[in-house]
Amino acid sequence: MKNHTLFRDYTKYASLNVLGMLGLSCYILADTFFISNGLGTNGLTALNLAIPIYSFIHGSGLMLGMGGATKYAIAKSQEKPHAANRIFTNTIILGAAFALFFMLLGIFFSQTITTLLGANEQVFEMTNTYLKVILLFAPAFLMNDIFICFVRNDGAPGLSMTAMVTGSLSNILLDYILIFPCGMGILGAVLATGLTPIISMSILAKHGLQKQNEFHFIKIKPSLPLSLESISLGFPSLITEVSSGVVMIVFNQIILGLQGNVGVAAYGVIANLSLVVIAIYTGIAQGVQPLISLAHGSGSNSDIRSLLRYAMITMILVSATIYAPIYLFAEPITIIFNSENNWLLQEIATRGLRLYFTAIPFAGFNIIIPVFFTSTERPLPAHVLSLLRGLILIIPLAFLLANLLGIVGVWLAFPAAEAIVALLGIVLYWGMARNI
């Protein structure tokens, strides 16, 4: 590709996917706003306790979608249509198996999971309701994630973005209708969220009717080796999402001990805004992935280097643009979600926003670089980085710093972990750069 054409394609894919991921992340932000205004502090606490399970479902969908679609894009660039269709069909079968697992959890184990998440008697019923319904809608979430990834890698990033944004706008409208005029409370909020991927898939269905659609179902036997390859390539996407859920679970437990339900509600404001910011970086990574996979499949190393450079420059500019208003307007941002004017929630969340979000440039790098590794079929360094940031570093750092500094230590654990992983990511990249 010529440089100007490459940059144009990057701009198109990255911008459309950032918009789409912002729309997708508004699932939870809309719930946060409407629940905080309709159900108060207890409703916000229940949402924050249950939402990590959504991260596991969405993360599984992205793992299957990103992994399968990466292999699909490489097979497509190598002009192997049967292999590409085999990858697509196998991914759908795998998605159905994951969906069944999550539905069974919702039917038989929702109360047990609610207890394990730390819900007390004040918020138990609301937390359990949200959790059970979100698990029962798992098939819709998983299939929507898979189809979005395949449609994007099939040359239709605009349609993927339209589906995500339309679904999100529907979620916001349904949130308002079901919580306020219909008076359905937490059930209305979770039904609005669950219906969103169904609306999104109705938009994506257009791609299947178009002549340029190049993926189709074919008759195959499920392939364990192919499934493991797809899971391996998509694993960093799972960890990116699941780490948000794991961090929320751990932080909820620590904050419950330090500040009680009000502290968890304050963290809910910070965590859900963080999901939106992470979605922007995920959009950049998902936007550049099809282009890097195509360049890798065709053996164009210069294009791979240029695309990674574009993504990193975008990440740095976005980080500066986001952190400045968060630092300056932390207090009015918190007021939006503090319908009861709780002074303790206001104080905790305002300080937390300014400290917690110092992590965002490191987090942006740590989301993009694993996608670069997997897009070039180098899953091992991607796995190492994703596991370190999602599980291995953040949890012990949270307990250590909380013991040393209290609630301030909780806020600093996230930037500390992301900074350490970013340094390792730079080392791993430079170690492999000579081969690219």
C-alpha positions as CSV (number, residue, x, y, z in Angstrom):
1,M,0.0,0.0,0.0
2,K,1.2,3.6,-0.6
3,N,1.6,5.6,2.6
4,H,-1.3,8.1,1.9
5,T,-3.6,5.2,1.0
6,L,-2.5,3.3,4.1
7,F,-3.1,6.3,6.4
8,R,-6.5,6.9,4.8
9,D,-7.5,3.3,5.4
10,Y,-6.2,3.5,9.0
11,T,-8.1,6.7,9.6
12,K,-11.3,5.2,8.3
13,Y,-11.1,1.9,10.2
14,A,-9.8,3.4,13.5
15,S,-12.3,6.3,13.6
16,L,-15.3,4.1,12.7
17,N,-14.3,1.5,15.4
18,V,-13.7,4.1,18.0
19,L,-17.2,5.5,17.4
20,G,-18.6,2.0,17.5
21,M,-16.8,1.1,20.7
22,L,-17.9,4.3,22.3
23,G,-21.5,3.5,21.4
24,L,-21.0,0.0,22.7
25,S,-19.6,1.2,26.0
26,C,-22.6,3.5,26.5
27,Y,-24.5,0.3,27.4
28,I,-23.1,0.6,30.9
29,L,-22.7,4.4,31.2
30,A,-26.4,4.8,30.4
31,D,-27.3,2.3,33.0
32,T,-25.1,4.1,35.5
33,F,-26.8,7.4,34.8
34,F,-30.4,6.2,34.8
35,I,-29.9,3.8,37.7
36,S,-28.2,6.5,39.9
37,N,-31.1,8.9,39.2
38,G,-33.9,6.3,39.4
39,L,-32.6,4.0,42.2
40,G,-30.0,6.0,44.1
41,T,-26.8,4.8,45.8
42,N,-28.1,1.2,46.4
43,G,-29.0,0.8,42.7
44,L,-25.6,2.1,41.7
45,T,-23.9,-0.3,44.1
46,A,-25.9,-3.2,42.7
47,L,-24.9,-2.3,39.2
48,N,-21.3,-2.1,40.1
49,L,-21.3,-5.4,41.8
50,A,-23.0,-7.2,38.9
51,I,-21.3,-5.5,35.9
52,P,-18.1,-7.6,36.1
53,I,-20.1,-10.5,34.8
54,Y,-21.0,-8.5,31.7
55,S,-17.3,-8.0,31.2
56,F,-16.8,-11.7,31.2
57,I,-19.5,-12.3,28.6
58,H,-18.4,-9.4,26.4
59,G,-14.8,-10.4,26.8
60,S,-15.6,-13.9,25.7
61,G,-17.4,-12.6,22.6
62,L,-14.5,-10.4,21.7
63,M,-12.0,-13.3,22.2
64,L,-13.9,-15.5,19.8
65,G,-14.7,-12.6,17.4
66,M,-11.2,-11.1,17.3
67,G,-9.4,-14.4,17.2
68,G,-11.6,-15.9,14.5
69,A,-11.7,-12.7,12.5
70,T,-7.9,-12.3,12.6
71,K,-7.5,-15.8,11.1
72,Y,-10.3,-15.1,8.7
73,A,-8.6,-11.9,7.4
74,I,-5.2,-13.7,7.0
75,A,-6.9,-16.6,5.0
76,K,-8.8,-14.0,2.9
77,S,-5.6,-12.1,2.1
78,Q,-4.1,-15.4,1.0
79,E,-7.1,-16.1,-1.2
80,K,-8.2,-19.2,0.6
81,P,-12.1,-18.9,0.6
82,H,-12.8,-22.4,1.9
83,A,-10.4,-21.9,4.9
84,A,-12.0,-18.5,5.6
85,N,-15.5,-20.0,5.7
86,R,-14.4,-22.9,7.8
87,I,-13.0,-20.4,10.3
88,F,-16.2,-18.4,10.4
89,T,-18.4,-21.5,10.9
90,N,-16.2,-22.9,13.6
91,T,-16.3,-19.6,15.4
92,I,-20.1,-19.5,15.5
93,I,-20.2,-23.1,16.8
94,L,-17.7,-22.1,19.5
95,G,-19.8,-19.1,20.4
96,A,-22.9,-21.2,20.8
97,A,-21.0,-23.4,23.3
98,F,-19.9,-20.4,25.3
99,A,-23.5,-19.0,25.2
100,L,-24.9,-22.2,26.6
101,F,-22.4,-22.2,29.5
102,F,-23.3,-18.6,30.5
103,M,-27.1,-19.3,30.3
104,L,-26.7,-22.3,32.6
105,L,-24.9,-20.1,35.1
106,G,-27.8,-17.6,35.0
107,I,-30.5,-20.3,35.4
108,F,-28.8,-22.3,38.2
109,F,-26.1,-20.2,40.0
110,S,-27.1,-16.5,39.9
111,Q,-27.7,-16.3,43.6
112,T,-24.5,-18.0,44.4
113,I,-22.5,-15.7,42.2
114,T,-24.3,-12.7,43.7
115,T,-23.2,-13.8,47.1
116,L,-19.6,-14.3,46.0
117,L,-19.6,-10.8,44.5
118,G,-20.2,-9.4,48.0
119,A,-23.8,-8.1,47.7
120,N,-25.3,-7.5,51.2
121,E,-29.0,-7.7,52.1
122,Q,-29.6,-4.1,51.0
123,V,-28.6,-4.7,47.4
124,F,-28.9,-8.5,47.0
125,E,-32.1,-8.6,45.1
126,M,-31.2,-5.9,42.7
127,T,-27.8,-7.4,42.1
128,N,-29.2,-10.9,41.5
129,T,-31.8,-9.6,39.1
130,Y,-29.3,-7.7,37.0
131,L,-26.9,-10.7,37.0
132,K,-29.5,-13.4,36.1
133,V,-30.9,-11.4,33.1
134,I,-27.5,-10.4,31.7
135,L,-26.5,-14.1,31.8
136,L,-29.7,-15.2,30.0
137,F,-29.0,-12.7,27.2
138,A,-25.4,-14.1,26.8
139,P,-26.2,-15.6,23.3
140,A,-27.1,-12.2,21.9
141,F,-24.0,-10.5,23.3
142,L,-21.7,-13.2,22.1
143,M,-23.1,-13.5,18.6
144,N,-23.2,-9.7,18.2
145,D,-19.5,-9.5,19.1
146,I,-18.6,-12.2,16.7
147,F,-20.5,-10.8,13.8
148,I,-19.2,-7.3,14.4
149,C,-15.6,-8.5,14.2
150,F,-16.2,-10.6,11.0
151,V,-18.2,-7.8,9.2
152,R,-15.4,-5.4,10.1
153,N,-12.7,-7.8,8.7
154,D,-14.9,-8.4,5.6
155,G,-14.4,-4.8,4.5
156,A,-17.4,-3.1,6.1
157,P,-16.2,-1.2,9.2
158,G,-18.9,1.4,8.6
159,L,-21.7,-1.1,9.0
160,S,-20.1,-2.4,12.2
161,M,-20.0,1.1,13.6
162,T,-23.6,1.7,12.6
163,A,-24.7,-1.4,14.3
164,M,-22.9,-0.6,17.5
165,V,-24.0,3.0,17.7
166,T,-27.6,2.2,16.8
167,G,-27.7,-0.5,19.5
168,S,-26.3,1.9,22.0
169,L,-28.8,4.7,21.2
170,S,-31.6,2.2,21.5
171,N,-30.2,1.2,24.9
172,I,-30.3,4.8,26.1
173,L,-33.9,5.2,24.9
174,L,-35.0,1.9,26.4
175,D,-33.2,2.7,29.7
176,Y,-35.3,5.8,30.1
177,I,-38.6,4.2,29.1
178,L,-38.3,1.1,31.2
179,I,-36.9,2.7,34.3
180,F,-39.0,5.8,34.5
181,P,-42.4,5.7,32.6
182,C,-42.6,1.9,33.0
183,G,-41.2,1.9,36.6
184,M,-39.4,-1.4,36.1
185,G,-36.3,-0.4,38.1
186,I,-33.2,-2.5,37.8
187,L,-35.1,-5.1,35.7
188,G,-35.8,-2.4,33.1
189,A,-32.2,-1.3,33.0
190,V,-30.9,-4.8,32.4
191,L,-33.6,-5.6,29.8
192,A,-32.6,-2.4,27.9
193,T,-29.0,-3.6,27.9
194,G,-30.0,-7.2,26.9
195,L,-32.1,-6.0,23.9
196,T,-29.3,-3.8,22.5
197,P,-27.2,-6.6,20.8
198,I,-30.4,-7.9,19.2
199,I,-31.0,-4.5,17.6
200,S,-27.4,-4.4,16.6
201,M,-27.5,-7.8,14.9
202,S,-30.6,-6.7,12.9
203,I,-28.4,-4.0,11.4
204,L,-25.5,-6.4,10.7
205,A,-27.9,-8.7,8.9
206,K,-27.7,-6.3,6.0
207,H,-24.1,-7.5,5.3
208,G,-25.3,-11.1,4.8
209,L,-27.6,-9.9,2.0
210,Q,-24.9,-8.0,0.1
211,K,-22.9,-9.4,-2.8
212,Q,-19.6,-8.3,-1.2
213,N,-20.1,-10.5,1.8
214,E,-17.4,-13.2,1.6
215,F,-18.0,-15.3,4.7
216,H,-20.7,-18.0,4.7
217,F,-21.8,-21.0,6.8
218,I,-20.5,-24.3,5.5
219,K,-21.0,-27.9,6.6
220,I,-18.0,-28.8,8.9
221,K,-17.2,-30.8,12.0
222,P,-16.1,-28.6,14.9
223,S,-12.3,-28.4,15.0
224,L,-10.6,-28.4,18.4
225,P,-7.2,-27.3,16.9
226,L,-8.8,-24.4,15.0
227,S,-10.8,-23.4,18.1
228,L,-7.7,-23.3,20.2
229,E,-5.8,-21.2,17.6
230,S,-8.7,-18.7,17.4
231,I,-8.9,-18.6,21.2
232,S,-5.2,-18.1,21.5
233,L,-5.3,-15.1,19.0
234,G,-8.3,-13.6,20.7
235,F,-7.2,-14.2,24.3
236,P,-5.7,-10.7,24.8
237,S,-9.1,-9.2,23.9
238,L,-10.7,-11.5,26.6
239,I,-8.2,-10.4,29.2
240,T,-8.6,-6.7,28.3
241,E,-12.3,-7.0,29.1
242,V,-12.1,-9.5,31.9
243,S,-9.4,-7.5,33.6
244,S,-11.9,-4.7,34.0
245,G,-14.3,-7.2,35.6
246,V,-11.6,-8.7,37.8
247,V,-10.3,-5.3,38.9
248,M,-13.9,-4.2,39.7
249,I,-14.5,-7.3,41.8
250,V,-11.2,-6.9,43.8
251,F,-11.6,-3.2,44.2
252,N,-15.2,-3.6,45.3
253,Q,-14.2,-5.9,48.1
254,I,-11.4,-3.7,49.2
255,I,-13.5,-0.5,49.1
256,L,-16.4,-2.2,50.9
257,G,-14.0,-2.7,53.8
258,L,-12.6,0.8,53.6
259,Q,-15.7,3.0,52.8
260,G,-18.8,0.7,52.6
261,N,-21.5,0.9,50.0
262,V,-21.0,4.6,49.4
263,G,-17.3,3.9,48.5
264,V,-18.4,1.2,46.1
265,A,-21.0,3.6,44.5
266,A,-18.2,6.2,44.1
267,Y,-16.0,3.6,42.5
268,G,-18.9,2.7,40.2
269,V,-18.7,6.2,38.7
270,I,-14.9,5.9,38.2
271,A,-15.0,2.3,36.9
272,N,-17.8,2.9,34.4
273,L,-16.2,6.1,33.0
274,S,-13.0,4.0,32.7
275,L,-14.9,1.5,30.6
276,V,-15.7,4.3,28.1
277,V,-12.1,5.4,28.0
278,I,-10.8,1.8,27.5
279,A,-13.4,1.4,24.7
280,I,-11.7,4.2,22.8
281,Y,-8.3,2.4,23.0
282,T,-10.0,-0.9,22.1
283,G,-11.6,0.9,19.1
284,I,-8.1,2.0,17.9
285,A,-6.8,-1.5,18.4
286,Q,-9.7,-3.2,16.7
287,G,-9.6,-0.7,13.8
288,V,-5.9,-1.3,13.1
289,Q,-6.2,-5.1,13.5
290,P,-7.7,-6.0,10.1
291,L,-5.2,-3.8,8.3
292,I,-2.2,-5.3,10.2
293,S,-3.6,-8.9,9.6
294,L,-3.9,-8.1,5.8
295,A,-0.4,-6.7,5.7
296,H,0.9,-9.6,7.6
297,G,-0.8,-12.1,5.3
298,S,0.7,-10.4,2.2
299,G,4.1,-10.0,3.8
300,S,4.3,-6.2,3.9
301,N,6.4,-5.4,6.9
302,S,6.7,-1.7,6.1
303,D,2.9,-1.4,6.2
304,I,2.8,-3.2,9.6
305,R,5.4,-0.7,11.1
306,S,3.5,2.3,9.7
307,L,0.1,1.1,11.0
308,L,1.5,0.5,14.5
309,R,3.1,4.0,14.5
310,Y,-0.3,5.6,13.5
311,A,-2.1,3.7,16.3
312,M,0.4,4.8,18.9
313,I,0.4,8.5,17.9
314,T,-3.4,8.4,18.0
315,M,-3.3,6.8,21.5
316,I,-1.0,9.6,22.8
317,L,-3.2,12.4,21.5
318,V,-6.4,10.8,22.8
319,S,-4.8,10.3,26.2
320,A,-3.9,14.0,26.5
321,T,-7.4,15.0,25.3
322,I,-9.1,12.8,27.8
323,Y,-7.1,13.4,31.0
324,A,-7.1,17.2,30.9
325,P,-10.9,17.6,31.2
326,I,-11.1,14.8,33.7
327,Y,-8.6,16.5,36.0
328,L,-10.2,19.9,35.6
329,F,-13.8,18.9,35.8
330,A,-13.7,15.9,38.2
331,E,-16.2,17.5,40.6
332,P,-18.9,18.4,38.1
333,I,-18.5,15.0,36.4
334,T,-19.2,13.3,39.7
335,I,-22.2,15.5,40.4
336,I,-23.9,14.1,37.3
337,F,-24.0,10.6,38.9
338,N,-24.6,11.8,42.5
339,S,-28.4,12.3,42.5
340,E,-28.7,12.1,46.3
341,N,-25.9,14.8,46.7
342,N,-24.0,12.4,49.0
343,W,-21.0,14.5,50.1
344,L,-18.9,11.4,50.9
345,L,-19.5,9.9,47.5
346,Q,-18.6,13.3,45.9
347,E,-15.4,13.5,47.8
348,I,-14.2,9.9,47.2
349,A,-15.1,10.0,43.5
350,T,-13.6,13.4,42.7
351,R,-10.2,12.5,44.2
352,G,-10.4,9.0,42.7
353,L,-11.0,10.3,39.1
354,R,-7.9,12.4,39.2
355,L,-5.6,9.7,40.5
356,Y,-7.1,6.6,38.7
357,F,-7.0,8.2,35.2
358,T,-3.3,8.9,35.3
359,A,-3.1,5.3,34.0
360,I,-4.7,6.0,30.6
361,P,-1.7,6.4,28.3
362,F,-0.1,3.3,29.7
363,A,-3.5,1.4,29.4
364,G,-3.8,2.6,25.8
365,F,-0.4,1.2,24.9
366,N,-1.1,-2.0,26.7
367,I,-4.3,-2.6,24.8
368,I,-2.8,-1.8,21.3
369,I,0.5,-3.7,21.5
370,P,-1.1,-7.1,22.3
371,V,-3.4,-6.7,19.3
372,F,-0.3,-5.9,17.2
373,F,1.3,-9.1,18.3
374,T,-1.7,-11.3,17.7
375,S,-2.4,-9.7,14.3
376,T,1.0,-10.8,13.2
377,E,0.5,-14.3,14.7
378,R,2.7,-13.8,17.7
379,P,0.3,-14.7,20.6
380,L,2.8,-15.5,23.3
381,P,4.0,-11.9,24.2
382,A,0.4,-10.8,23.9
383,H,-0.6,-13.4,26.4
384,V,2.1,-12.4,28.8
385,L,1.3,-8.7,28.7
386,S,-2.5,-9.3,28.9
387,L,-2.2,-11.6,31.9
388,L,0.2,-9.3,33.7
389,R,-2.1,-6.2,33.4
390,G,-5.3,-8.1,33.9
391,L,-4.6,-10.5,36.8
392,I,-1.0,-10.9,37.9
393,L,0.1,-7.4,38.9
394,I,-3.1,-5.4,39.6
395,I,-4.5,-7.6,42.3
396,P,-1.4,-7.8,44.6
397,L,-0.7,-4.1,44.0
398,A,-4.3,-3.2,45.0
399,F,-4.0,-5.0,48.3
400,L,-0.5,-3.8,49.0
401,L,-1.2,-0.1,48.3
402,A,-4.6,-0.2,50.0
403,N,-2.9,-1.4,53.2
404,L,-0.2,1.3,52.9
405,L,-2.3,4.3,51.7
406,G,-5.9,3.4,52.2
407,I,-8.4,4.5,49.5
408,V,-5.6,6.5,47.8
409,G,-3.7,3.3,47.4
410,V,-6.6,1.7,45.6
411,W,-6.7,4.5,43.1
412,L,-2.9,4.3,42.5
413,A,-2.8,0.5,42.0
414,F,-4.3,0.8,38.4
415,P,-1.7,3.3,37.1
416,A,1.2,1.5,38.8
417,A,0.3,-1.8,37.2
418,E,-0.3,-0.4,33.8
419,A,3.0,1.5,33.9
420,I,5.0,-1.6,34.7
421,V,3.3,-3.6,32.0
422,A,3.9,-0.8,29.4
423,L,7.7,-0.9,30.2
424,L,7.7,-4.6,29.6
425,G,5.7,-4.2,26.4
426,I,8.3,-1.8,25.0
427,V,11.1,-4.2,25.8
428,L,9.2,-7.1,24.1
429,Y,8.4,-5.0,21.0
430,W,12.0,-3.9,20.5
431,G,13.2,-7.5,21.0
432,M,11.0,-8.5,18.1
433,A,11.2,-5.3,16.0
434,R,14.3,-6.5,14.1
435,N,12.1,-9.3,12.6
436,I,9.5,-6.9,11.3
